[in-house]
Amino acid sequence: MPRVVVDVMLKPEILDPQGQAVANALPRMGVSDVSAVRIGRRIEIEFTGEPDLERAREIADKLLANPVIEDFTVRLVKADEPTEAHS
Amino acid sequence: MPRVVVDVMLKPEILDPQGQAVANALPRMGVSDVSAVRIGRRIEIEFTGEPDLERAREIADKLLANPVIEDFTVRLVKADEPTEAHS
């Protein structure tokens, strides 16, 4: 069953200390070609029936994102989206 | 410039209390057709040069995901991916 994915990211003008902490750690790993890292939330919503993008947008607006500092996007993800899972 | 997005989610067998808290709050919003909510992290990595998926996978493996409880996927996102930003 397809799911709705809500991606919540800090607005570009908002400082992202977590992302900067990761970016600062990269040189120690020998990684020098990364210019920026930003960290946000990915929320997967499974509906009992057909996935409802409008409903997901309403949920994101009210529960998942802080409109003052965050933007969010809503999209439909097919159940078999290649999740190149690595563990 | 295209970016690499790393999506980190808890493995399916791992309990997701945050996701359940959101799912439990939905009926109060009048939402009754959601069967599950799972919350993970979305990390956007910007490279100075060409985006490097292999490098991003290495970063995810070492810094971004806990292989014991999390899976991650790595994908290239074009700069102009429609970010239906809502704020």
N, CA and C atoms of all chains as a GROMACS GRO file, in nm:
protein
  522
    1MET      N    1   0.086  -0.118   0.000
    1MET     CA    2   0.000   0.000   0.000
    1MET      C    3   0.091   0.125   0.000
    2PRO      N    4   0.069   0.216  -0.094
    2PRO     CA    5   0.151   0.338  -0.097
    2PRO      C    6   0.136   0.418   0.033
    3ARG      N    7   0.241   0.486   0.066
    3ARG     CA    8   0.240   0.570   0.188
    3ARG      C    9   0.259   0.717   0.150
    4VAL      N   10   0.228   0.802   0.246
    4VAL     CA   11   0.258   0.945   0.227
    4VAL      C   12   0.381   0.976   0.310
    5VAL      N   13   0.476   1.045   0.248
    5VAL     CA   14   0.596   1.085   0.322
    5VAL      C   15   0.595   1.237   0.337
    6VAL      N   16   0.610   1.281   0.461
    6VAL     CA   17   0.621   1.425   0.490
    6VAL      C   18   0.766   1.452   0.529
    7ASP      N   19   0.831   1.538   0.454
    7ASP     CA   20   0.969   1.576   0.487
    7ASP      C   21   0.967   1.715   0.548
    8VAL      N   22   1.018   1.725   0.669
    8VAL     CA   23   1.020   1.854   0.740
    8VAL      C   24   1.165   1.900   0.753
    9MET      N   25   1.195   2.017   0.700
    9MET     CA   26   1.331   2.071   0.708
    9MET      C   27   1.326   2.212   0.768
   10LEU      N   28   1.433   2.250   0.836
   10LEU     CA   29   1.444   2.389   0.884
   10LEU      C   30   1.443   2.482   0.763
   11LYS      N   31   1.382   2.598   0.778
   11LYS     CA   32   1.388   2.698   0.671
   11LYS      C   33   1.535   2.730   0.642
   12PRO      N   34   1.567   2.762   0.516
   12PRO     CA   35   1.708   2.785   0.481
   12PRO      C   36   1.776   2.890   0.568
   13GLU      N   37   1.699   2.992   0.610
   13GLU     CA   38   1.763   3.101   0.687
   13GLU      C   39   1.786   3.064   0.834
   14ILE      N   40   1.738   2.949   0.876
   14ILE     CA   41   1.752   2.910   1.016
   14ILE      C   42   1.882   2.829   1.034
   15LEU      N   43   1.962   2.866   1.131
   15LEU     CA   44   2.087   2.795   1.159
   15LEU      C   45   2.057   2.649   1.194
   16ASP      N   46   2.144   2.558   1.146
   16ASP     CA   47   2.121   2.415   1.174
   16ASP      C   48   2.244   2.359   1.246
   17PRO      N   49   2.250   2.375   1.379
   17PRO     CA   50   2.370   2.331   1.454
   17PRO      C   51   2.397   2.182   1.440
   18GLN      N   52   2.290   2.100   1.431
   18GLN     CA   53   2.312   1.955   1.417
   18GLN      C   54   2.382   1.925   1.283
   19GLY      N   55   2.330   1.990   1.180
   19GLY     CA   56   2.391   1.969   1.048
   19GLY      C   57   2.536   2.016   1.047
   20GLN      N   58   2.560   2.127   1.115
   20GLN     CA   59   2.698   2.178   1.118
   20GLN      C   60   2.790   2.085   1.197
   21ALA      N   61   2.737   2.024   1.301
   21ALA     CA   62   2.820   1.930   1.379
   21ALA      C   63   2.863   1.814   1.291
   22VAL      N   64   2.771   1.765   1.209
   22VAL     CA   65   2.805   1.654   1.117
   22VAL      C   66   2.907   1.704   1.015
   23ALA      N   67   2.881   1.821   0.958
   23ALA     CA   68   2.972   1.874   0.856
   23ALA      C   69   3.114   1.893   0.913
   24ASN      N   70   3.120   1.937   1.040
   24ASN     CA   71   3.252   1.959   1.101
   24ASN      C   72   3.325   1.828   1.129
   25ALA      N   73   3.248   1.719   1.143
   25ALA     CA   74   3.312   1.590   1.175
   25ALA      C   75   3.367   1.522   1.049
   26LEU      N   76   3.323   1.567   0.934
   26LEU     CA   77   3.359   1.496   0.810
   26LEU      C   78   3.508   1.498   0.778
   27PRO      N   79   3.577   1.613   0.796
   27PRO     CA   80   3.720   1.612   0.763
   27PRO      C   81   3.797   1.503   0.838
   28ARG      N   82   3.754   1.474   0.961
   28ARG     CA   83   3.823   1.368   1.038
   28ARG      C   84   3.804   1.232   0.971
   29MET      N   85   3.699   1.223   0.889
   29MET     CA   86   3.675   1.096   0.817
   29MET      C   87   3.743   1.099   0.681
   30GLY      N   88   3.816   1.209   0.657
   30GLY     CA   89   3.883   1.221   0.527
   30GLY      C   90   3.792   1.273   0.419
   31VAL      N   91   3.677   1.327   0.460
   31VAL     CA   92   3.583   1.381   0.360
   31VAL      C   93   3.601   1.532   0.356
   32SER      N   94   3.639   1.582   0.237
   32SER     CA   95   3.666   1.727   0.232
   32SER      C   96   3.583   1.795   0.124
   33ASP      N   97   3.498   1.719   0.054
   33ASP     CA   98   3.424   1.780  -0.059
   33ASP      C   99   3.276   1.802  -0.027
   34VAL      N  100   3.244   1.816   0.104
   34VAL     CA  101   3.105   1.843   0.141
   34VAL      C  102   3.094   1.989   0.185
   35SER      N  103   3.002   2.063   0.125
   35SER     CA  104   2.993   2.206   0.159
   35SER      C  105   2.889   2.232   0.267
   36ALA      N  106   2.784   2.148   0.274
   36ALA     CA  107   2.683   2.173   0.378
   36ALA      C  108   2.605   2.045   0.409
   37VAL      N  109   2.561   2.035   0.534
   37VAL     CA  110   2.478   1.923   0.577
   37VAL      C  111   2.359   1.984   0.653
   38ARG      N  112   2.237   1.942   0.616
   38ARG     CA  113   2.120   1.990   0.691
   38ARG      C  114   2.036   1.868   0.732
   39ILE      N  115   1.988   1.871   0.854
   39ILE     CA  116   1.917   1.755   0.908
   39ILE      C  117   1.772   1.792   0.939
   40GLY      N  118   1.679   1.705   0.893
   40GLY     CA  119   1.537   1.730   0.920
   40GLY      C  120   1.470   1.600   0.957
   41ARG      N  121   1.336   1.600   0.949
   41ARG     CA  122   1.260   1.480   0.987
   41ARG      C  123   1.186   1.424   0.865
   42ARG      N  124   1.180   1.290   0.864
   42ARG     CA  125   1.102   1.222   0.760
   42ARG      C  126   0.993   1.146   0.833
   43ILE      N  127   0.865   1.175   0.799
   43ILE     CA  128   0.754   1.109   0.865
   43ILE      C  129   0.675   1.030   0.761
   44GLU      N  130   0.663   0.900   0.784
   44GLU     CA  131   0.587   0.815   0.694
   44GLU      C  132   0.448   0.792   0.754
   45ILE      N  133   0.344   0.820   0.675
   45ILE     CA  134   0.206   0.804   0.722
   45ILE      C  135   0.138   0.697   0.638
   46GLU      N  136   0.090   0.594   0.705
   46GLU     CA  137   0.018   0.486   0.636
   46GLU      C  138  -0.131   0.502   0.662
   47PHE      N  139  -0.209   0.500   0.553
   47PHE     CA  140  -0.354   0.516   0.567
   47PHE      C  141  -0.421   0.379   0.560
   48THR      N  142  -0.534   0.365   0.628
   48THR     CA  143  -0.605   0.236   0.621
   48THR      C  144  -0.659   0.216   0.480
   49GLY      N  145  -0.708   0.325   0.420
   49GLY     CA  146  -0.757   0.313   0.282
   49GLY      C  147  -0.660   0.378   0.186
   50GLU      N  148  -0.716   0.449   0.086
   50GLU     CA  149  -0.631   0.519  -0.010
   50GLU      C  150  -0.553   0.631   0.059
   51PRO      N  151  -0.426   0.649   0.028
   51PRO     CA  152  -0.348   0.758   0.089
   51PRO      C  153  -0.410   0.893   0.052
   52ASP      N  154  -0.415   0.982   0.148
   52ASP     CA  155  -0.485   1.110   0.131
   52ASP      C  156  -0.385   1.225   0.150
   53LEU      N  157  -0.339   1.282   0.039
   53LEU     CA  158  -0.236   1.387   0.046
   53LEU      C  159  -0.287   1.511   0.119
   54GLU      N  160  -0.412   1.547   0.093
   54GLU     CA  161  -0.466   1.666   0.160
   54GLU      C  162  -0.469   1.646   0.311
   55ARG      N  163  -0.513   1.527   0.348
   55ARG     CA  164  -0.520   1.494   0.492
   55ARG      C  165  -0.379   1.498   0.553
   56ALA      N  166  -0.281   1.444   0.479
   56ALA     CA  167  -0.142   1.441   0.530
   56ALA      C  168  -0.091   1.585   0.546
   57ARG      N  169  -0.132   1.671   0.450
   57ARG     CA  170  -0.087   1.811   0.458
   57ARG      C  171  -0.144   1.876   0.583
   58GLU      N  172  -0.269   1.843   0.614
   58GLU     CA  173  -0.335   1.898   0.734
   58GLU      C  174  -0.264   1.849   0.860
   59ILE      N  175  -0.230   1.720   0.863
   59ILE     CA  176  -0.159   1.662   0.978
   59ILE      C  177  -0.024   1.730   0.994
   60ALA      N  178   0.045   1.748   0.881
   60ALA     CA  179   0.179   1.811   0.887
   60ALA      C  180   0.168   1.953   0.941
   61ASP      N  181   0.068   2.024   0.891
   61ASP     CA  182   0.048   2.163   0.931
   61ASP      C  183   0.022   2.174   1.082
   62LYS      N  184  -0.060   2.083   1.134
   62LYS     CA  185  -0.104   2.095   1.273
   62LYS      C  186  -0.012   2.025   1.372
   63LEU      N  187   0.049   1.914   1.328
   63LEU     CA  188   0.120   1.832   1.428
   63LEU      C  189   0.269   1.817   1.402
   64LEU      N  190   0.308   1.816   1.274
   64LEU     CA  191   0.443   1.769   1.243
   64LEU      C  192   0.545   1.881   1.222
   65ALA      N  193   0.500   1.996   1.173
   65ALA     CA  194   0.599   2.100   1.142
   65ALA      C  195   0.569   2.227   1.222
   66ASN      N  196   0.675   2.297   1.259
   66ASN     CA  197   0.660   2.426   1.326
   66ASN      C  198   0.671   2.533   1.216
   67PRO      N  199   0.556   2.593   1.178
   67PRO     CA  200   0.557   2.684   1.062
   67PRO      C  201   0.649   2.805   1.078
   68VAL      N  202   0.689   2.834   1.200
   68VAL     CA  203   0.774   2.953   1.220
   68VAL      C  204   0.916   2.925   1.169
   69ILE      N  205   0.965   2.804   1.191
   69ILE     CA  206   1.105   2.776   1.157
   69ILE      C  207   1.121   2.664   1.054
   70GLU      N  208   1.010   2.599   1.018
   70GLU     CA  209   1.024   2.483   0.930
   70GLU      C  210   0.936   2.492   0.807
   71ASP      N  211   0.984   2.428   0.698
   71ASP     CA  212   0.903   2.406   0.579
   71ASP      C  213   0.879   2.255   0.570
   72PHE      N  214   0.773   2.215   0.500
   72PHE     CA  215   0.757   2.070   0.479
   72PHE      C  216   0.708   2.043   0.337
   73THR      N  217   0.737   1.923   0.291
   73THR     CA  218   0.684   1.879   0.162
   73THR      C  219   0.609   1.748   0.187
   74VAL      N  220   0.511   1.725   0.101
   74VAL     CA  221   0.427   1.605   0.114
   74VAL      C  222   0.430   1.531  -0.018
   75ARG      N  223   0.456   1.402  -0.017
   75ARG     CA  224   0.455   1.328  -0.143
   75ARG      C  225   0.410   1.184  -0.120
   76LEU      N  226   0.367   1.125  -0.228
   76LEU     CA  227   0.320   0.987  -0.224
   76LEU      C  228   0.439   0.897  -0.257
   77VAL      N  229   0.456   0.791  -0.181
   77VAL     CA  230   0.567   0.699  -0.206
   77VAL      C  231   0.507   0.561  -0.231
   78LYS      N  232   0.538   0.505  -0.348
   78LYS     CA  233   0.485   0.372  -0.378
   78LYS      C  234   0.547   0.275  -0.280
   79ALA      N  235   0.470   0.172  -0.244
   79ALA     CA  236   0.516   0.076  -0.143
   79ALA      C  237   0.648   0.015  -0.186
   80ASP      N  238   0.666  -0.004  -0.319
   80ASP     CA  239   0.789  -0.073  -0.359
   80ASP      C  240   0.898   0.024  -0.400
   81GLU      N  241   0.892   0.151  -0.346
   81GLU     CA  242   0.999   0.244  -0.379
   81GLU      C  243   1.130   0.178  -0.337
   82PRO      N  244   1.225   0.180  -0.427
   82PRO     CA  245   1.349   0.108  -0.394
   82PRO      C  246   1.408   0.161  -0.264
   83THR      N  247   1.392   0.085  -0.160
   83THR     CA  248   1.459   0.132  -0.037
   83THR      C  249   1.589   0.052  -0.030
   84GLU      N  250   1.692   0.112  -0.088
   84GLU     CA  251   1.824   0.049  -0.087
   84GLU      C  252   1.871   0.036   0.056
   85ALA      N  253   1.792  -0.044   0.129
   85ALA     CA  254   1.820  -0.046   0.273
   85ALA      C  255   1.961  -0.097   0.296
   86HIS      N  256   2.025  -0.029   0.382
   86HIS     CA  257   2.158  -0.074   0.422
   86HIS      C  258   2.156  -0.086   0.572
   87SER      N  259   2.205  -0.198   0.621
   87SER     CA  260   2.215  -0.201   0.769
   87SER      C  261   2.344  -0.271   0.801
   88MET      N  262   2.260   2.315  -0.772
   88MET     CA  263   2.346   2.198  -0.763
   88MET      C  264   2.267   2.084  -0.694
   89PRO      N  265   2.261   1.968  -0.758
   89PRO     CA  266   2.188   1.857  -0.697
   89PRO      C  267   2.249   1.818  -0.562
   90ARG      N  268   2.165   1.767  -0.476
   90ARG     CA  269   2.210   1.725  -0.342
   90ARG      C  270   2.188   1.575  -0.325
   91VAL      N  271   2.253   1.521  -0.225
   91VAL     CA  272   2.227   1.381  -0.190
   91VAL      C  273   2.141   1.382  -0.065
   92VAL      N  274   2.034   1.304  -0.067
   92VAL     CA  275   1.949   1.294   0.052
   92VAL      C  276   1.962   1.154   0.110
   93VAL      N  277   1.991   1.151   0.240
   93VAL     CA  278   1.998   1.024   0.313
   93VAL      C  279   1.876   1.018   0.404
   94ASP      N  280   1.795   0.916   0.385
   94ASP     CA  281   1.678   0.898   0.472
   94ASP      C  282   1.708   0.783   0.569
   95VAL      N  283   1.701   0.813   0.696
   95VAL     CA  284   1.730   0.713   0.800
   95VAL      C  285   1.600   0.681   0.873
   96MET      N  286   1.560   0.554   0.871
   96MET     CA  287   1.438   0.513   0.940
   96MET      C  288   1.469   0.398   1.035
   97LEU      N  289   1.392   0.387   1.144
   97LEU     CA  290   1.406   0.271   1.232
   97LEU      C  291   1.372   0.146   1.153
   98LYS      N  292   1.439   0.036   1.181
   98LYS     CA  293   1.404  -0.090   1.117
   98LYS      C  294   1.258  -0.122   1.150
   99PRO      N  295   1.188  -0.189   1.059
   99PRO     CA  296   1.045  -0.215   1.081
   99PRO      C  297   1.016  -0.285   1.214
  100GLU      N  298   1.108  -0.372   1.257
  100GLU     CA  299   1.078  -0.450   1.379
  100GLU      C  300   1.103  -0.368   1.507
  101ILE      N  301   1.158  -0.249   1.493
  101ILE     CA  302   1.188  -0.168   1.611
  101ILE      C  303   1.068  -0.079   1.644
  102LEU      N  304   1.026  -0.079   1.769
  102LEU     CA  305   0.914   0.003   1.815
  102LEU      C  306   0.947   0.151   1.793
  103ASP      N  307   0.844   0.228   1.750
  103ASP     CA  308   0.866   0.371   1.723
  103ASP      C  309   0.771   0.453   1.812
  104PRO      N  310   0.809   0.478   1.938
  104PRO     CA  311   0.719   0.548   2.030
  104PRO      C  312   0.681   0.688   1.982
  105GLN      N  313   0.774   0.757   1.913
  105GLN     CA  314   0.741   0.892   1.864
  105GLN      C  315   0.630   0.884   1.759
  106GLY      N  316   0.647   0.788   1.670
  106GLY     CA  317   0.546   0.772   1.566
  106GLY      C  318   0.412   0.734   1.627
  107GLN      N  319   0.417   0.650   1.728
  107GLN     CA  320   0.290   0.609   1.793
  107GLN      C  321   0.224   0.727   1.865
  108ALA      N  322   0.307   0.814   1.922
  108ALA     CA  323   0.250   0.932   1.991
  108ALA      C  324   0.174   1.018   1.890
  109VAL      N  325   0.230   1.035   1.772
  109VAL     CA  326   0.161   1.114   1.669
  109VAL      C  327   0.034   1.040   1.626
  110ALA      N  328   0.047   0.911   1.602
  110ALA     CA  329  -0.070   0.834   1.558
  110ALA      C  330  -0.182   0.842   1.662
  111ASN      N  331  -0.146   0.838   1.790
  111ASN     CA  332  -0.248   0.842   1.896
  111ASN      C  333  -0.315   0.980   1.906
  112ALA      N  334  -0.244   1.084   1.859
  112ALA     CA  335  -0.299   1.219   1.869
  112ALA      C  336  -0.397   1.249   1.755
  113LEU      N  337  -0.391   1.168   1.650
  113LEU     CA  338  -0.470   1.200   1.530
  113LEU      C  339  -0.622   1.196   1.553
  114PRO      N  340  -0.674   1.096   1.626
  114PRO     CA  341  -0.820   1.094   1.645
  114PRO      C  342  -0.872   1.226   1.704
  115ARG      N  343  -0.792   1.287   1.791
  115ARG     CA  344  -0.838   1.415   1.850
  115ARG      C  345  -0.849   1.524   1.743
  116MET      N  346  -0.777   1.502   1.631
  116MET     CA  347  -0.785   1.600   1.521
  116MET      C  348  -0.896   1.559   1.423
  117GLY      N  349  -0.965   1.452   1.458
  117GLY     CA  350  -1.070   1.404   1.369
  117GLY      C  351  -1.017   1.316   1.258
  118VAL      N  352  -0.893   1.272   1.272
  118VAL     CA  353  -0.836   1.185   1.168
  118VAL      C  354  -0.847   1.040   1.217
  119SER      N  355  -0.918   0.958   1.139
  119SER     CA  356  -0.938   0.820   1.188
  119SER      C  357  -0.892   0.718   1.085
  120ASP      N  358  -0.840   0.764   0.970
  120ASP     CA  359  -0.805   0.667   0.865
  120ASP      C  360  -0.654   0.649   0.849
  121VAL      N  361  -0.579   0.674   0.959
  121VAL     CA  362  -0.434   0.653   0.954
  121VAL      C  363  -0.402   0.528   1.034
  122SER      N  364  -0.330   0.434   0.972
  122SER     CA  365  -0.303   0.308   1.044
  122SER      C  366  -0.167   0.310   1.114
  123ALA      N  367  -0.072   0.387   1.059
  123ALA     CA  368   0.060   0.388   1.126
  123ALA      C  369   0.135   0.516   1.089
  124VAL      N  370   0.219   0.560   1.182
  124VAL     CA  371   0.306   0.676   1.158
  124VAL      C  372   0.446   0.636   1.205
  125ARG      N  373   0.546   0.656   1.121
  125ARG     CA  374   0.683   0.627   1.162
  125ARG      C  375   0.769   0.751   1.134
  126ILE      N  376   0.856   0.783   1.229
  126ILE     CA  377   0.935   0.906   1.217
  126ILE      C  378   1.083   0.872   1.207
  127GLY      N  379   1.151   0.936   1.109
  127GLY     CA  380   1.295   0.913   1.093
  127GLY      C  381   1.364   1.045   1.065
  128ARG      N  382   1.487   1.035   1.012
  128ARG     CA  383   1.565   1.158   0.985
  128ARG      C  384   1.591   1.169   0.835
  129ARG      N  385   1.588   1.296   0.791
  129ARG     CA  386   1.625   1.325   0.651
  129ARG      C  387   1.748   1.413   0.657
  130ILE      N  388   1.857   1.368   0.592
  130ILE     CA  389   1.982   1.445   0.595
  130ILE      C  390   2.017   1.484   0.452
  131GLU      N  391   2.029   1.614   0.430
  131GLU     CA  392   2.066   1.664   0.298
  131GLU      C  393   2.215   1.697   0.299
  132ILE      N  394   2.287   1.640   0.202
  132ILE     CA  395   2.432   1.662   0.193
  132ILE      C  396   2.463   1.735   0.063
  133GLU      N  397   2.525   1.851   0.075
  133GLU     CA  398   2.564   1.928  -0.044
  133GLU      C  399   2.714   1.913  -0.066
  134PHE      N  400   2.751   1.878  -0.190
  134PHE     CA  401   2.893   1.859  -0.221
  134PHE      C  402   2.946   1.983  -0.291
  135THR      N  403   3.074   2.012  -0.272
  135THR     CA  404   3.132   2.129  -0.341
  135THR      C  405   3.134   2.102  -0.491
  136GLY      N  406   3.167   1.977  -0.528
  136GLY     CA  407   3.168   1.944  -0.670
  136GLY      C  408   3.048   1.858  -0.704
  137GLU      N  409   3.071   1.756  -0.789
  137GLU     CA  410   2.964   1.665  -0.825
  137GLU      C  411   2.918   1.584  -0.703
  138PRO      N  412   2.788   1.565  -0.684
  138PRO     CA  413   2.741   1.483  -0.570
  138PRO      C  414   2.796   1.341  -0.582
  139ASP      N  415   2.836   1.285  -0.472
  139ASP     CA  416   2.904   1.154  -0.472
  139ASP      C  417   2.822   1.056  -0.387
  140LEU      N  418   2.744   0.970  -0.454
  140LEU     CA  419   2.656   0.879  -0.380
  140LEU      C  420   2.734   0.780  -0.294
  141GLU      N  421   2.845   0.732  -0.348
  141GLU     CA  422   2.925   0.635  -0.270
  141GLU      C  423   2.977   0.700  -0.142
  142ARG      N  424   3.024   0.822  -0.161
  142ARG     CA  425   3.076   0.897  -0.043
  142ARG      C  426   2.964   0.919   0.058
  143ALA      N  427   2.845   0.953   0.009
  143ALA     CA  428   2.731   0.979   0.099
  143ALA      C  429   2.694   0.851   0.174
  144ARG      N  430   2.705   0.736   0.102
  144ARG     CA  431   2.673   0.609   0.167
  144ARG      C  432   2.772   0.582   0.280
  145GLU      N  433   2.899   0.616   0.255
  145GLU     CA  434   3.004   0.596   0.357
  145GLU      C  435   2.976   0.686   0.479
  146ILE      N  436   2.940   0.810   0.452
  146ILE     CA  437   2.908   0.904   0.561
  146ILE      C  438   2.788   0.852   0.641
  147ALA      N  439   2.687   0.804   0.569
  147ALA     CA  440   2.566   0.753   0.637
  147ALA      C  441   2.602   0.634   0.726
  148ASP      N  442   2.684   0.546   0.669
  148ASP     CA  443   2.723   0.425   0.742
  148ASP      C  444   2.798   0.459   0.870
  149LYS      N  445   2.889   0.557   0.862
  149LYS     CA  446   2.977   0.586   0.975
  149LYS      C  447   2.920   0.688   1.073
  150LEU      N  448   2.841   0.784   1.020
  150LEU     CA  449   2.804   0.896   1.107
  150LEU      C  450   2.653   0.910   1.128
  151LEU      N  451   2.575   0.874   1.029
  151LEU     CA  452   2.434   0.917   1.031
  151LEU      C  453   2.337   0.809   1.081
  152ALA      N  454   2.370   0.683   1.056
  152ALA     CA  455   2.272   0.579   1.094
  152ALA      C  456   2.334   0.481   1.193
  153ASN      N  457   2.250   0.432   1.284
  153ASN     CA  458   2.294   0.327   1.378
  153ASN      C  459   2.253   0.194   1.316
  154PRO      N  460   2.350   0.118   1.262
  154PRO     CA  461   2.316  -0.003   1.186
  154PRO      C  462   2.241  -0.108   1.268
  155VAL      N  463   2.247  -0.098   1.399
  155VAL     CA  464   2.179  -0.200   1.482
  155VAL      C  465   2.027  -0.181   1.474
  156ILE      N  466   1.982  -0.056   1.473
  156ILE     CA  467   1.838  -0.032   1.480
  156ILE      C  468   1.782   0.044   1.360
  157GLU      N  469   1.870   0.089   1.271
  157GLU     CA  470   1.821   0.174   1.162
  157GLU      C  471   1.865   0.123   1.025
  158ASP      N  472   1.780   0.152   0.924
  158ASP     CA  473   1.816   0.134   0.784
  158ASP      C  474   1.826   0.272   0.722
  159PHE      N  475   1.901   0.284   0.613
  159PHE     CA  476   1.902   0.414   0.544
  159PHE      C  477   1.900   0.394   0.394
  160THR      N  478   1.849   0.495   0.325
  160THR     CA  479   1.853   0.495   0.179
  160THR      C  480   1.925   0.622   0.137
  161VAL      N  481   1.988   0.615   0.020
  161VAL     CA  482   2.066   0.727  -0.032
  161VAL      C  483   2.014   0.757  -0.171
  162ARG      N  484   1.983   0.883  -0.201
  162ARG     CA  485   1.938   0.915  -0.336
  162ARG      C  486   1.980   1.057  -0.375
  163LEU      N  487   1.982   1.078  -0.504
  163LEU     CA  488   2.020   1.207  -0.558
  163LEU      C  489   1.894   1.290  -0.575
  164VAL      N  490   1.896   1.413  -0.533
  164VAL     CA  491   1.779   1.499  -0.548
  164VAL      C  492   1.820   1.620  -0.631
  165LYS      N  493   1.748   1.640  -0.743
  165LYS     CA  494   1.782   1.755  -0.827
  165LYS      C  495   1.750   1.881  -0.749
  166ALA      N  496   1.828   1.985  -0.774
  166ALA     CA  497   1.813   2.110  -0.698
  166ALA      C  498   1.671   2.162  -0.708
  167ASP      N  499   1.609   2.140  -0.828
  167ASP     CA  500   1.476   2.202  -0.843
  167ASP      C  501   1.365   2.102  -0.814
  168GLU      N  502   1.394   1.997  -0.729
  168GLU     CA  503   1.287   1.904  -0.695
  168GLU      C  504   1.175   1.987  -0.634
  169PRO      N  505   1.054   1.963  -0.680
  169PRO     CA  506   0.945   2.050  -0.632
  169PRO      C  507   0.934   2.042  -0.481
  170THR      N  508   0.984   2.142  -0.415
  170THR     CA  509   0.967   2.140  -0.269
  170THR      C  510   0.842   2.224  -0.243
  171GLU      N  511   0.728   2.157  -0.245
  171GLU     CA  512   0.600   2.224  -0.221
  171GLU      C  513   0.603   2.285  -0.084
  172ALA      N  514   0.696   2.376  -0.067
  172ALA     CA  515   0.717   2.424   0.071
  172ALA      C  516   0.589   2.488   0.123
  173HIS      N  517   0.561   2.454   0.241
  173HIS     CA  518   0.445   2.516   0.307
  173HIS      C  519   0.497   2.578   0.435
  174SER      N  520   0.461   2.692   0.464
  174SER     CA  521   0.504   2.744   0.596
  174SER      C  522   0.392   2.832   0.648
   0.00000   0.00000   0.00000
